[in-house]
Structures are given as C-alpha cells and as structure tokens.
C-alpha cells in the first residue's frame, strides 16, 4: 500500500496491465490509459465533468439499436473514423487505388441483388433518376471480372431506409455483380444532402458545438473482388452547398462528381449519368477486413 501522486498512479495502473497475454491488447490499452490520464490532467478534469462524460457515453450506448449505431456516428463526427481510414490507406492502398470514405452508421449486410442496369429505388419514388456506371479494375487498370459492388443512399427526401417507419424493409440499396470486364451500371435517384440524426446524444453534442450537422449529397459504395482490399468509399455531388464542410469529414476531391446528360459511354443516354471507375488495391497476405463501421444489427443483435 502506498500513497500515489498522478504519475505514480499511472505507473501503477500500467504495471497491473503489463501482464496482459495478448500483446496487441496490452499495447493498445496501455497507450489509451496514458492518453486518458494525460487528457484528464491537461484539462484539469473535475468530478462533475467526468460524471457528465460518463452520462453522455451511457446515453450514446442506450441509443444504439439493431437499426441505429450511435457510437459509429460519434466516431464519425469526431473525425476518428476518417483518421483510422487514412492510416489504413497509408499502410496498404496502392498509389492508383481509389480513395476510401466512410462506411457510416447506415450500412446493411445482405442488401438485395439486382441485375446490371436495375434500379435500387424500389419502394420510394420521386427525385431525379440518374445512371451510375463505370469499370472496376486493379490499381494498374486491369479489369476485375465479376467484382461485386454494393451501393446505398438516402431517398429523395434525405432519409435512409433505417430511418423509415418500418426499418426492416430495405430500399435505396442494392448489390450488383460486374461483368467479365469489370463493368457495372445501375440506376438510382440523385440523393440530396441531409442532417445526421440530431435527436440523440451525438446530435445534441454537435448542436452544442454550433456545427450544422449536415452531410453533402452522396452515394455510398463498397466494392469487393477476390484477392483485393475491400473498398469502402462514397461519391459526393459537387453542387451540394456542404460539400466543403461535411460534418463527418468524409469528402475528398477525387470523390466529388456530377451527373450530366451526354456522358460518353453511358448505357442510358436518356438519363443524366455519371461515370466512376473504381480501382482496388491488392490485399496483403493475412490481411482482413479494414472497415470502420458495420451493419448495426451485427454490433447489437436484436433481442430474442
């Protein structure tokens, strides 16, 4: 038994965790403890402030359901999701590979499969129909035959299906398998910008920071091919007023697009079209996943 000052306390906490069998867990938790103790000392954290922080994190957890992932949203608005993506890219993305963006809190596994040229707008109508097309290749530009592409987005009113009255019904999302040359095309409606969910603790947090809480109009994309890194990205529309101030920091200039008539090579010349070719990096031996995000139901399964 000994009296501990702040530095002695930190040393003792680290000593007790030093025998963690999992080396990576030991490294990560030790670094987290050092930074948390340093943070508390830097801001001179008071007991009332720490209790308020605990209450906030508790509320974030309580807001999570199989259809809503408030912790992913918190990670996004803090820029942490983008930071982890950037570090992951720096380790493995080949120079010519497509830039990543955020998976976000609205991704869902097992979206319906559509034939090439099909529309993901099944249950909701309205909005301007557009065609998205292009080719999926490796970083050197070689076609990736039969690659899979998932797309999901808001409807013409700025809502995801997970925000609808019946969240069990999937809409405005789908999976497509590219052809033997890696080519794909599909129809959707041009999305509009929207606010992140502001009715929960993360929204209240963003509001207190005097941030607008808006995301520019975009289409989420996940591309997968055998032997290559899964690509999680999004296409952002240039005419959205918030394209330069995304509240979750997802926009990169290479991902900004426009839909227009007369785009060369479009399979639907009758529709405004945009072409985007996706280039996938090779997956290193033993490398797994890499997504910052998940289907909310996989993090918090529905109660049986």
C-alpha positions in Angstrom: 0.0 0.0 0.0 1.4 3.4 -0.9 0.1 6.9 -1.5 0.1 7.7 -5.2 0.5 11.1 -6.9 -0.8 11.3 -10.5 2.4 9.9 -12.1 2.7 7.2 -9.5 -0.9 6.2 -10.1 -0.3 6.0 -13.9 2.7 3.9 -13.3 0.8 1.5 -11.0 -2.1 1.1 -13.5 0.3 0.3 -16.3 2.1 -2.2 -14.1 -1.1 -4.0 -13.3 -1.9 -4.3 -17.0 1.6 -5.3 -18.1 0.9 -9.0 -17.9 -1.9 -8.9 -20.5 -1.3 -12.0 -22.6 -2.4 -10.5 -25.9 0.4 -8.3 -27.0 -1.7 -6.0 -29.2 -4.4 -5.6 -26.5 -1.6 -4.8 -24.0 -0.1 -2.1 -26.4 -3.5 -0.5 -27.2 -4.8 -0.4 -23.6 -1.6 1.0 -22.2 -1.5 3.8 -24.8 -5.2 4.5 -24.1 -4.6 4.8 -20.4 -1.5 7.1 -20.9 -3.5 9.4 -23.1 -6.6 9.4 -20.9 -4.6 10.2 -17.8 -2.8 12.9 -19.7 -6.1 14.3 -21.0 -7.6 14.5 -17.5 -4.5 16.3 -16.2 -4.3 18.7 -19.2 -7.9 20.0 -18.9 -7.9 19.6 -15.0 -11.0 17.4 -15.3 -13.4 17.8 -12.4 -15.5 15.0 -10.8 -18.7 16.7 -12.1 -17.3 16.9 -15.6 -16.2 13.3 -15.6 -19.6 12.2 -14.4 -21.2 14.3 -17.2 -18.9 12.5 -19.7 -19.9 9.1 -18.3 -23.6 10.1 -18.6 -23.0 11.1 -22.2 -21.3 7.8 -23.1 -24.1 5.9 -21.3 -26.7 7.8 -23.4 -24.8 7.0 -26.6 -24.8 3.3 -25.7 -28.5 3.4 -24.8 -29.4 5.0 -28.2 -27.9 2.0 -30.1 -30.3 -0.5 -31.5 -30.2 -3.1 -34.3 -31.1 -0.3 -36.7 -29.1 2.6 -35.2 -25.4 2.8 -34.3 -24.9 5.9 -32.2 -21.2 5.0 -31.4 -20.3 4.8 -35.1 -21.9 8.2 -35.5 -19.9 9.6 -32.6 -16.7 8.2 -34.1 -17.6 9.9 -37.4 -18.4 13.4 -36.0 -15.1 13.3 -34.0 -13.1 12.6 -37.2 -11.9 9.3 -35.7 -13.4 7.1 -38.4 -11.7 9.2 -41.1 -8.4 9.2 -39.2 -8.4 5.4 -38.9 -9.3 5.1 -42.7 -6.4 7.5 -43.6 -3.9 5.4 -41.5 -5.2 2.2 -43.0 -4.9 3.6 -46.5 -1.3 4.8 -45.9 -0.3 1.3 -45.0 -1.8 -0.6 -47.9 -3.5 1.5 -50.6 -1.6 1.4 -53.8 -0.9 4.9 -55.3 -3.5 4.5 -58.0 -6.2 2.9 -55.8 -9.5 4.7 -55.3 -9.6 6.8 -52.1 -11.7 5.5 -49.3 -14.5 7.3 -47.4 -16.8 6.4 -44.5 -19.0 3.3 -44.3 -21.2 5.4 -41.9 -23.9 4.1 -39.5 -26.4 3.1 -42.1 -24.7 0.2 -43.9 -26.6 -3.1 -44.0 -25.4 -6.6 -44.9 -27.2 -8.7 -47.4 -28.7 -6.0 -49.5 -30.9 -7.2 -52.3 -29.2 -8.3 -55.5 -30.2 -6.6 -58.8 -29.2 -7.3 -62.4 -26.9 -4.8 -64.1 -29.0 -1.8 -65.1 -31.5 -2.3 -62.3 -32.7 0.5 -60.0 -32.2 0.5 -56.2 -35.3 2.8 -55.9 -37.9 0.1 -55.3 -40.3 1.3 -52.6 -39.8 5.1 -52.8 -40.5 7.2 -55.9 -39.7 10.8 -56.7 -36.4 12.5 -57.3 -34.3 12.7 -60.5 -33.4 9.3 -61.9 -29.7 9.0 -62.8 -27.4 6.3 -64.1 -24.1 5.4 -62.4 -21.7 3.3 -64.5 -18.0 2.5 -64.8 -15.4 -0.2 -64.5 -13.8 -2.0 -61.6 -10.1 -2.7 -62.0 -7.0 -3.3 -60.0 -4.6 -0.5 -59.3 -2.9 -1.0 -62.6 -6.1 -0.7 -64.5 -6.6 -4.4 -65.3 -10.3 -5.4 -65.2 -11.5 -7.4 -62.2 -14.1 -9.8 -63.6 -17.3 -10.4 -61.7 -16.5 -8.0 -58.9 -19.3 -7.1 -56.5 -20.4 -3.5 -55.9 -22.8 -2.5 -53.0 -24.5 0.9 -53.2 -26.7 2.6 -50.6 -28.0 6.1 -50.1 -30.9 8.3 -48.9 -34.1 8.6 -50.8 -35.2 11.8 -52.5 -36.3 13.2 -49.1 -32.9 12.7 -47.4 -33.8 9.6 -45.4 -32.2 6.1 -45.2 -34.4 3.1 -45.0 -33.2 2.5 -41.5 -34.9 5.8 -40.6 -38.2 4.8 -42.1 -41.3 3.7 -40.2 -40.6 0.1 -41.0 -36.8 -0.3 -40.8 -37.0 -4.0 -41.7 -37.8 -3.1 -45.3 -34.7 -2.4 -47.4 -34.8 0.3 -50.0 -32.3 2.6 -51.8 -29.6 0.0 -51.5 -28.5 -3.0 -53.6 -25.8 -5.3 -54.8 -24.6 -5.7 -58.4 -22.1 -8.1 -60.0 -19.9 -6.6 -62.6 -19.5 -8.4 -66.0 -16.4 -10.2 -67.3 -14.7 -6.9 -68.0 -15.4 -5.5 -64.6 -18.1 -3.1 -66.0 -21.1 -2.2 -64.0 -24.1 0.1 -64.4 -27.2 0.8 -62.3 -30.0 3.3 -61.8 -30.9 5.3 -58.8 -32.2 8.8 -57.9 -29.9 11.7 -57.3 -29.6 12.0 -53.5 -29.9 15.2 -51.5 -27.8 16.4 -48.6 -29.2 15.6 -45.1 -28.6 16.1 -41.4 -27.1 13.4 -39.3 -29.6 12.2 -36.7 -29.9 15.1 -34.3 -32.4 13.5 -31.9 -29.9 11.6 -29.9 -26.9 12.4 -27.7 -24.5 12.8 -30.6 -26.8 15.2 -32.3 -27.1 17.2 -29.1 -23.3 17.2 -28.8 -22.9 18.5 -32.3 -25.6 21.2 -31.7 -23.7 22.4 -28.6 -20.6 22.9 -30.7 -22.6 25.1 -33.1 -21.9 22.8 -36.0 -24.5 22.5 -38.8 -24.6 18.7 -38.6 -25.1 18.3 -42.4 -23.7 15.8 -44.9 -23.4 16.7 -48.6 -25.4 14.5 -51.0 -23.6 11.3 -51.7 -23.9 7.6 -52.7 -22.1 5.1 -50.5 -20.1 2.4 -52.4 -18.5 -0.9 -51.2 -16.5 -2.8 -53.9 -15.1 -6.3 -53.4 -13.1 -8.6 -55.6 -11.1 -11.8 -54.9 -7.5 -11.1 -53.7 -8.1 -7.3 -53.3 -8.8 -5.0 -50.4 -12.4 -4.3 -49.9 -13.0 -0.7 -51.0 -15.3 1.4 -48.8 -15.9 4.8 -50.4 -18.6 7.3 -51.4 -19.3 9.7 -54.3 -20.1 13.2 -53.3 -22.1 15.6 -55.6 -20.3 18.8 -56.4 -23.4 21.0 -56.4 -24.2 20.4 -52.7 -23.6 23.5 -50.6 -22.0 21.5 -47.8 -19.5 19.6 -50.0 -16.7 21.6 -48.4 -17.9 21.3 -44.8 -19.0 17.6 -44.3 -19.8 17.2 -40.6 -18.1 13.7 -40.6 -15.1 14.7 -42.8 -15.7 12.1 -45.5 -15.2 14.2 -48.7 -12.0 14.0 -50.8 -11.6 16.0 -54.0 -11.2 12.7 -56.0 -14.6 11.6 -54.9 -16.6 14.7 -56.0 -18.8 14.0 -59.0 -21.5 15.5 -61.2 -24.3 13.8 -63.2 -24.9 15.2 -66.7 -26.6 14.3 -70.0 -24.4 13.1 -72.8 -21.7 11.4 -70.8 -19.6 9.3 -73.2 -20.2 5.6 -72.9 -23.3 5.8 -70.8 -25.6 2.8 -71.2 -28.5 5.1 -70.6 -28.2 8.2 -72.8 -31.7 9.1 -71.9 -30.7 9.8 -68.3 -28.3 12.1 -66.5 -25.3 9.9 -65.9 -22.0 9.8 -64.1 -19.1 7.6 -64.7 -16.8 6.4 -61.9 -14.1 3.8 -62.3 -13.1 2.1 -59.1 -9.5 0.8 -58.6 -8.8 -1.8 -55.9 -5.5 -2.3 -54.1 -4.2 -5.8 -53.6 -4.8 -7.5 -50.3 -1.6 -8.4 -48.4 -1.2 -12.0 -47.1 -3.1 -12.4 -43.8 -4.9 -9.0 -44.1 -8.5 -8.9 -43.1 -11.5 -6.5 -43.3 -10.5 -3.0 -42.6 -13.9 -1.4 -42.4 -14.5 1.4 -39.9 -18.2 0.6 -39.3 -20.6 -2.3 -39.6 -24.2 -3.2 -40.0 -25.8 -2.0 -36.7 -27.6 -5.4 -36.3 -24.2 -7.1 -36.2 -22.9 -4.9 -33.4 -26.1 -5.1 -31.3 -28.2 -8.1 -32.3 -31.9 -7.9 -31.9 -33.3 -9.3 -28.6 -34.5 -12.8 -28.9 
